[in-house]
């Protein structure tokens, strides 16, 4: 546990990092779900769009997309900078490196399968119960760069969430002397909270994902498999949504 003066500094640091990144998203998501619940339209009949087009002009849209992805990674750089220590890089500290690539890939694929299928089930159950909005995972216009940008967006989401919520937050809460169960719960609740704008099904799904990913990190101290898993899950969601015809999406309950 860090000494008293350092704990105060670390608490302030955590609030700043979260306030600049996923903590801010969680607050907006809470306001968003409150706004949705107070509409006359039932929650199950509402929708939300992810990865929308930002301009009808293709190359201006591409520029906006790349800028959005790039600036969203600034909190990742900040978290890694703050976790770095003399003689020890933050990437080594949280296992965000290329050591044991095949093991990282195998673990990532396994985690993606463990999370992805039940997550889709929770989404569909939430839609059936009317507690989850329709999530349009990719609403970009069809261009030659659409799929590469969606893959980059998936990687950006994975890096932001796993570095900040799994690596950084767990490391700092442990330094602050939190008990393992409290650390795990805080990381998982944070992950669920910033998905609340999608409804309660995705909140529960991401809460479970946070518990599993958080415990994996606590035991292994490696974020790379988590980044691999998260990227795979989002690539399937984003690219699949963009490429599948409307009839197939409707048959799967995704449109």
KARASUL-V650520 format. One record per residue. RES is the residue in one letter. NEAR is the number of other C-alpha atoms within 8 Angstrom. Layout:
RES_NEAR, RES_NEAR
This chain:
X_6, X_8, X_6, X_6, X_6, X_8, X_11, X_8, X_8, X_10, X_9, X_8, X_8, X_10, X_8, X_8, X_11, X_10, X_9, X_9, X_9, X_12, X_11, X_10, X_9, X_13, X_10, X_9, X_13, X_12, X_8, X_10, X_12, X_8, X_8, X_8, X_8, X_6, X_7, X_4, X_6, X_9, X_12, X_13, X_9, X_9, X_9, X_9, X_10, X_9, X_10, X_8, X_9, X_7, X_7, X_7, X_6, X_8, X_6, X_9, X_12, X_9, X_8, X_9, X_10, X_9, X_8, X_8, X_11, X_8, X_7, X_9, X_11, X_8, X_12, X_11, X_8, X_9, X_12, X_12, X_8, X_6, X_10, X_11, X_7, X_5, X_4, X_8, X_10, X_11, X_10, X_9, X_11, X_12, X_10, X_10, X_7, X_6, X_4, X_6, X_7, X_6, X_7, X_11, X_10, X_8, X_10, X_15, X_11, X_9, X_10, X_12, X_8, X_8, X_9, X_9, X_8, X_9, X_11, X_8, X_8, X_12, X_12, X_10, X_9, X_14, X_13, X_8, X_8, X_11, X_12, X_15, X_14, X_13, X_11, X_12, X_11, X_13, X_11, X_9, X_6, X_5, X_6, X_5, X_7, X_10, X_9, X_7, X_10, X_13, X_12, X_9, X_10, X_14, X_11, X_11, X_10, X_13, X_12, X_13, X_11, X_12, X_14, X_14, X_13, X_14, X_14, X_13, X_11, X_14, X_8, X_10, X_10, X_12, X_10, X_11, X_8, X_9, X_7, X_7, X_6, X_8, X_12, X_13, X_9, X_8, X_15, X_15, X_10, X_12, X_13, X_15, X_12, X_15, X_13, X_15, X_9, X_14, X_14, X_10, X_14, X_16, X_13, X_10, X_13, X_13, X_12, X_9, X_10, X_14, X_12, X_8, X_10, X_13, X_9, X_10, X_12, X_8, X_6, X_6, X_11, X_12, X_14, X_12, X_11, X_13, X_13, X_13, X_14, X_14, X_13, X_11, X_10, X_9, X_12, X_9, X_9, X_13, X_12, X_9, X_12, X_11, X_6, X_8, X_6, X_7, X_6, X_8, X_12, X_9, X_7, X_7, X_7, X_10, X_9
